[in-house]
């Protein structure tokens, strides 16, 4: 044992003086020992706080295999079973395909950024530029969250830096900003990219734009078509507004109210909904046109395509976003009306489609824009609970849930086949069916009757041939693809145009996320390869004419939604690691993910929010 220095010893104590002389480092070592002991105690006491901040969670650290006194022992979860070779290969394949989509986005973004910014959109064949939507750099704002989702953080930061001095000023004489497009593309893009990145500039710009848009709302509660950027006056040249134009601002304005604390955003958006709730429409179907002066519907045309689509979409998504039970109740009623009145099957292939109702008669056609409906039904069937105890009248029965699932699958199948049937593999913007279509709900009733009589044969009407097989070399064969136009039971409208639209891959994305059936991924990838083969041009990707021919004709137009929606949905379809889940995020109609949230008690009092959020999962 080391000799100890005794400070009380006398100076003539030879042994003590000798020990100090022989061990000059004793005092220094004692201090080091005390310091180390102090550090150990401090770390012991601070460990819970360090874990809260993630210090002790680094997977690369090798922590000792013991438990600090006073802490409950924790055991790591058992590791998942090792993947088989086929599972490893499956993951590798889809990781590579996801990378292909990201490279497609890079190509499209580079074309726009180098040739067109700060204009709205690029002409991808000629390298020209256009500004149809305010001239504020639409494609950039529509693309920001796609960059973030794809992990393109360098591109994201450079894009944000390029708009640090931007303000939404007038870019033309007598500049009026179209409310619908400005809200879903600009405002939606800003809010989503802020929610993902927490970049303060994006919130500031969103609030600035929101203030510009607020004067668009009229005394009737409905918004005008557009609002003056400089004079702050609503457009007074129109007497009506479309259902979709009015009912597609709620996700954006309510989230903006949440993050800014400004109640006027919530109150203006909810006033629009009050107009539609009070209308008490028949079968939950909303007329296409609404009078701006009194908020009344006009006309006898009903559709879930252009002019109405996102209005129905936002009914379900308002409930997902913040637990709005009035919106959910209306969604269930409207879905019931759509299924009962608008969905039909073709005679032989049993292709399911959603037509229009005009003056009480069905128009047997289906727009590409209507292809969102399969994904909407699928999402609703996935997230709506069996019942809501606080609102027992709002019920999605098991029978109705099955109808939603089947309709979602059948409609998505039809939209997919309008791609696969074409020689180019690209879907037409609109198809017309024959007038001999069968109402789907009647076919379901017959099928159920056969079950009661013990005579049922075959699967659910509209879903019977929704499969693919493989040949001997592992290539996927789509056996029910019909190449002869005379046998398809639909006809492409004039022009056979494909406008890089997202609705079909959107619904495929929802089908895969809810079923994990690989056929949906395979179909999505086949569509992506057709995009690569037929629409890729020098400065991006181009809309085309002639989808039912081997050689298509480029139209020299790349809409911003291709980067915001089409490529994002394809990327997420192939992505096994995405944190964009249905319980945390909800997509606006331009595919901008916005957070799911709850109103605080103070917000409910201040904003006038009538209902509390109810968990969706």
SVG drawing of the C-alpha trace seen along z (x, -y; Angstrom):
<svg xmlns="http://www.w3.org/2000/svg" viewBox="-83 -48 97 72">
<polyline fill="none" stroke="black" stroke-width="0.4" points="0.0,0.0 1.3,-3.5 2.5,-5.5 0.1,-8.4 1.0,-11.9 -0.3,-13.0 -0.6,-16.8 -0.8,-16.7 2.6,-15.1 5.4,-17.2 8.2,-18.5 10.8,-16.3 8.9,-13.1 11.5,-11.5 9.2,-8.8 6.7,-11.3 9.2,-13.6 10.8,-10.6 7.5,-9.5 6.9,-12.9 10.4,-12.8 10.1,-9.3 6.6,-9.7 6.3,-13.2 3.2,-12.4 1.0,-11.2 -1.0,-14.4 -1.6,-14.6 -2.9,-11.0 -5.2,-11.6 -6.8,-14.5 -7.2,-12.5 -8.9,-9.7 -11.3,-12.2 -12.0,-13.8 -12.8,-10.4 -15.1,-9.4 -16.9,-12.7 -17.4,-12.2 -18.8,-8.7 -21.3,-9.9 -22.4,-12.8 -22.8,-10.6 -24.8,-8.1 -27.2,-10.9 -27.4,-12.5 -28.0,-9.3 -31.8,-9.6 -31.6,-13.1 -28.9,-12.1 -31.1,-9.4 -34.0,-11.8 -31.7,-13.8 -30.5,-10.8 -27.0,-10.8 -27.1,-7.2 -29.1,-6.0 -26.3,-5.8 -26.4,-2.3 -22.7,-2.5 -21.9,-2.8 -21.1,0.4 -22.7,-0.1 -21.8,2.0 -24.1,5.0 -25.4,3.9 -28.1,1.7 -27.5,-1.5 -28.8,-1.3 -32.4,-2.6 -33.2,-2.0 -35.3,0.8 -33.5,3.2 -34.4,3.0 -33.9,5.7 -33.6,5.0 -36.4,6.4 -35.4,9.7 -34.0,9.2 -36.4,10.0 -35.9,13.4 -33.3,13.2 -34.6,12.5 -34.6,15.2 -32.6,14.8 -35.7,14.1 -36.8,11.4 -33.4,9.8 -33.6,9.8 -37.1,8.3 -36.0,5.4 -32.9,4.9 -35.1,4.7 -37.5,2.2 -34.7,0.1 -33.2,-0.2 -36.5,-1.0 -37.1,-3.7 -33.7,-5.1 -34.8,-5.1 -37.7,-7.4 -35.5,-9.7 -33.2,-10.0 -36.3,-10.8 -37.1,-13.6 -33.5,-14.9 -33.8,-15.1 -37.1,-16.9 -36.0,-19.3 -32.7,-20.1 -34.6,-20.9 -36.9,-23.3 -34.2,-24.8 -31.8,-25.5 -34.1,-26.6 -37.3,-28.1 -36.9,-29.3 -38.2,-31.7 -41.0,-31.2 -43.7,-28.7 -43.1,-25.7 -40.6,-24.5 -41.3,-23.6 -39.3,-20.3 -38.8,-19.8 -37.8,-23.3 -36.4,-24.5 -38.8,-27.4 -40.7,-28.6 -44.2,-29.6 -46.1,-31.3 -49.8,-30.3 -50.1,-30.4 -49.0,-33.8 -45.4,-33.7 -43.9,-33.1 -41.9,-29.9 -44.7,-27.4 -42.7,-24.2 -40.2,-25.1 -42.8,-25.5 -44.7,-22.4 -41.4,-20.3 -39.9,-21.2 -41.5,-18.5 -40.8,-15.9 -37.1,-16.7 -37.3,-16.2 -39.2,-12.9 -36.7,-11.6 -33.8,-12.6 -32.5,-15.2 -31.5,-17.6 -28.9,-19.5 -31.3,-20.3 -33.9,-21.2 -31.6,-23.7 -30.4,-25.3 -34.1,-25.7 -35.0,-27.3 -32.0,-29.6 -33.1,-30.7 -36.4,-32.1 -35.1,-33.8 -35.8,-37.2 -39.1,-36.2 -42.4,-37.9 -45.7,-37.2 -46.0,-40.5 -47.9,-41.2 -46.1,-39.9 -48.5,-41.4 -50.9,-44.3 -54.2,-43.7 -52.8,-40.4 -55.5,-38.2 -54.4,-34.9 -56.6,-31.9 -57.7,-30.7 -57.9,-26.9 -54.6,-26.4 -52.7,-28.9 -54.0,-27.1 -53.3,-23.5 -49.9,-24.1 -48.2,-27.1 -49.7,-27.2 -49.9,-23.4 -46.2,-23.1 -45.0,-25.7 -46.9,-24.1 -45.8,-20.6 -42.2,-21.5 -42.3,-23.5 -43.8,-20.6 -41.1,-18.3 -38.1,-20.6 -39.1,-23.2 -37.5,-25.9 -38.8,-29.2 -38.7,-30.9 -41.4,-28.5 -43.8,-29.3 -43.3,-33.0 -44.0,-32.7 -47.1,-30.6 -48.5,-33.2 -47.7,-36.0 -49.6,-34.1 -52.4,-33.2 -53.0,-36.9 -53.1,-37.6 -55.7,-34.9 -58.0,-35.8 -60.0,-38.6 -61.2,-36.0 -64.1,-34.9 -67.5,-36.5 -70.4,-37.3 -72.1,-34.0 -69.2,-32.1 -68.0,-30.8 -64.7,-32.0 -64.5,-33.8 -62.5,-32.3 -59.6,-34.6 -58.3,-37.6 -56.4,-40.7 -52.8,-40.5 -52.4,-44.3 -55.9,-45.5 -57.0,-42.7 -60.4,-42.5 -62.2,-39.3 -63.0,-38.7 -66.4,-39.9 -66.6,-38.7 -68.2,-35.3 -71.5,-34.4 -70.7,-30.7 -67.9,-28.6 -67.2,-24.9 -67.7,-22.6 -64.0,-21.5 -62.8,-25.1 -64.7,-26.0 -64.2,-22.9 -60.5,-22.3 -58.9,-24.8 -59.7,-23.3 -56.6,-21.2 -54.3,-24.0 -56.1,-26.8 -56.8,-24.8 -53.2,-23.7 -52.1,-27.3 -54.4,-28.4 -52.8,-25.8 -49.2,-26.8 -49.8,-30.6 -52.4,-30.9 -54.6,-33.0 -58.2,-32.1 -59.3,-33.8 -57.8,-31.0 -59.8,-28.4 -63.0,-30.4 -63.0,-31.3 -62.4,-27.6 -65.0,-26.3 -67.6,-28.9 -67.3,-27.3 -68.1,-23.9 -71.1,-25.3 -72.5,-26.3 -72.3,-22.7 -73.6,-21.1 -76.6,-23.4 -77.4,-22.6 -78.6,-19.1 -78.0,-17.7 -79.8,-14.5 -77.9,-11.3 -74.8,-13.2 -74.1,-14.3 -73.0,-17.9 -73.9,-19.8 -71.0,-20.9 -71.8,-24.7 -72.7,-26.9 -74.0,-30.5 -71.7,-32.9 -74.2,-35.5 -76.3,-33.1 -74.4,-29.9 -77.1,-27.8 -76.4,-24.9 -77.4,-25.3 -77.7,-22.9 -78.3,-19.1 -74.8,-17.8 -73.1,-15.6 -69.6,-14.2 -66.6,-13.0 -64.2,-14.1 -63.0,-17.5 -64.9,-20.3 -65.9,-18.2 -63.2,-15.6 -61.2,-17.1 -64.3,-18.5 -65.2,-14.9 -61.6,-14.0 -61.3,-16.7 -64.4,-15.5 -62.5,-12.4 -59.2,-14.1 -60.5,-16.9 -61.5,-14.1 -58.1,-12.4 -56.3,-15.7 -58.0,-17.0 -60.9,-14.7 -63.7,-16.7 -66.7,-14.4 -69.1,-16.6 -66.8,-16.1 -66.6,-12.4 -70.4,-12.1 -70.8,-13.9 -68.1,-11.8 -69.9,-8.5 -73.2,-9.9 -71.5,-11.1 -69.6,-7.8 -72.9,-6.0 -74.5,-8.2 -71.5,-7.8 -71.6,-4.0 -75.4,-3.8 -75.7,-6.2 -72.4,-6.6 -70.5,-3.3 -71.1,-0.9 -69.5,2.2 -68.8,2.9 -70.7,5.9 -67.9,8.5 -64.6,7.4 -66.6,6.0 -64.4,2.9 -65.6,0.7 -66.0,-3.0 -67.6,-6.1 -69.6,-8.1 -71.4,-11.5 -75.1,-12.1 -76.7,-14.7 -80.4,-15.5 -81.0,-12.2 -79.2,-10.1 -75.7,-8.5 -73.0,-9.7 -70.9,-6.6 -67.4,-8.1 -64.5,-8.2 -61.9,-10.9 -58.3,-10.3 -59.0,-12.8 -61.7,-10.4 -59.1,-7.8 -58.3,-9.3 -61.6,-7.7 -60.2,-4.2 -57.5,-5.5 -60.0,-7.6 -62.3,-4.6 -59.4,-2.4 -58.0,-5.0 -61.4,-5.5 -62.0,-1.8 -58.6,-1.5 -58.9,-4.4 -62.5,-4.9 -63.4,-3.1 -66.4,-0.8 -68.1,-3.3 -67.5,-6.6 -68.9,-6.3 -69.3,-10.1 -71.3,-10.2 -73.2,-6.9 -75.1,-8.0 -71.8,-8.2 -71.3,-4.5 -69.5,-2.7 -71.0,0.7 -69.0,3.8 -71.2,4.1 -70.4,0.6 -66.7,1.0 -66.6,4.0 -68.3,1.9 -65.6,-0.8 -62.8,1.8 -64.2,3.5 -65.0,0.2 -61.5,-1.1 -59.9,2.0 -62.2,2.2 -61.8,-1.4 -58.1,-1.3 -58.0,1.8 -59.9,0.1 -57.7,-2.9 -54.6,-0.7 -55.9,1.2 -56.5,-2.0 -52.7,-2.2 -51.8,1.4 -54.2,1.7 -52.5,-1.1 -49.6,-0.4 -47.5,-3.1 -48.4,-1.9 -49.7,-5.4 -53.3,-6.2 -55.6,-8.4 -57.0,-11.5 -60.6,-10.3 -62.4,-7.2 -66.0,-6.6 -67.8,-3.4 -70.8,-1.9 -74.3,-2.7 -74.9,1.0 -73.1,0.7 -74.5,2.4 -75.0,0.6 -72.5,2.1 -74.7,1.9 -77.4,4.0 -74.8,6.6 -73.6,6.8 -77.3,7.3 -77.6,10.2 -74.3,11.7 -75.5,11.5 -78.8,13.1 -76.9,16.0 -75.1,16.5 -78.4,16.7 -79.6,19.4 -76.3,21.3 -75.8,20.5 -72.9,18.0 -70.2,18.5 -67.1,16.4 -65.7,13.5 -66.9,10.0 -68.4,8.3 -65.8,6.0 -62.7,7.7 -62.7,11.1 -59.7,10.8 -57.5,8.5 -54.4,10.7 -51.1,11.3 -48.9,14.3 -45.3,15.0 -43.7,16.8 -40.9,19.2 -38.2,16.5 -39.8,14.6 -41.4,11.8 -44.8,10.7 -47.6,11.4 -50.8,9.3 -53.2,11.9 -56.3,9.7 -54.7,6.8 -56.7,6.2 -54.8,4.6 -57.6,4.5 -59.6,1.3 -62.8,3.1 -62.5,5.6 -61.7,3.1 -65.2,2.0 -64.1,-1.6 -62.8,-4.2 -60.2,-6.9 -61.4,-10.4 -60.0,-12.5 -56.3,-13.1 -55.4,-10.1 -53.5,-12.5 -51.6,-11.7 -50.8,-14.8 -48.4,-13.2 -51.3,-13.0 -50.9,-11.3 -54.4,-9.9 -53.8,-6.3 -50.5,-5.9 -52.0,-7.6 -54.6,-5.0 -52.1,-2.2 -50.0,-3.6 -53.0,-3.4 -53.8,0.1 -50.3,1.3 -50.0,-0.5 -53.2,1.2 -52.9,4.7 -49.1,5.1 -50.1,7.1 -47.0,7.0 -49.1,6.8 -49.8,3.1 -46.1,2.4 -45.5,4.3 -48.2,2.3 -46.8,-0.9 -43.4,-0.1 -44.7,0.8 -46.3,-2.6 -43.1,-4.2 -41.1,-2.4 -43.6,-3.6 -43.1,-7.2 -39.3,-6.7 -39.7,-5.2 -42.2,-7.7 -42.2,-11.0 -38.6,-11.6 -37.1,-14.5 -34.1,-16.8 -35.3,-19.1 -37.7,-16.9 -40.8,-14.9 -43.5,-15.9 -47.2,-15.4 -48.0,-13.4 -50.7,-12.7 -51.3,-9.3 -51.1,-7.0 -52.4,-4.1 -49.6,-4.1 -46.0,-3.0 -44.8,-6.5 -46.3,-9.3 -46.2,-13.0 -44.7,-15.3 -46.7,-18.4 -43.8,-20.3 -45.5,-20.8 -44.4,-19.5 -47.0,-20.5 -45.7,-21.0 -47.9,-18.2 -45.6,-15.7 -42.9,-16.5 -45.3,-17.2 -47.6,-14.2 -46.8,-11.6 -43.1,-11.0 -43.8,-11.3 -46.4,-8.7 -44.3,-6.4 -41.3,-6.9 -43.4,-6.2 -44.9,-3.1 -41.5,-1.6 -40.2,-2.9 -40.1,-0.4 -38.7,-2.9 -41.0,-5.9 -42.1,-7.7 -45.1,-9.2 -47.8,-7.0 -51.5,-7.4 -51.7,-8.0 -49.3,-10.9 -49.8,-12.5 -52.5,-13.3 -51.9,-14.3 -53.6,-17.4 -55.0,-17.0 -51.6,-18.0 -49.8,-15.2 -48.4,-17.6 -48.3,-15.7 -49.6,-17.7 -49.4,-16.6 -52.3,-15.1 -52.9,-17.2 -55.3,-17.9 -56.8,-21.2 -55.9,-22.4 -58.7,-23.5 -57.5,-27.1 -57.6,-26.8 -61.1,-25.3 -62.3,-28.2 -60.4,-30.9 -61.2,-29.6 -64.6,-28.2 -63.8,-24.6 -66.9,-22.6 -65.5,-19.0 -62.6,-17.2 -60.3,-15.0 -61.0,-11.2 -58.2,-8.8 -58.2,-7.2 -56.2,-4.1"/>
</svg>
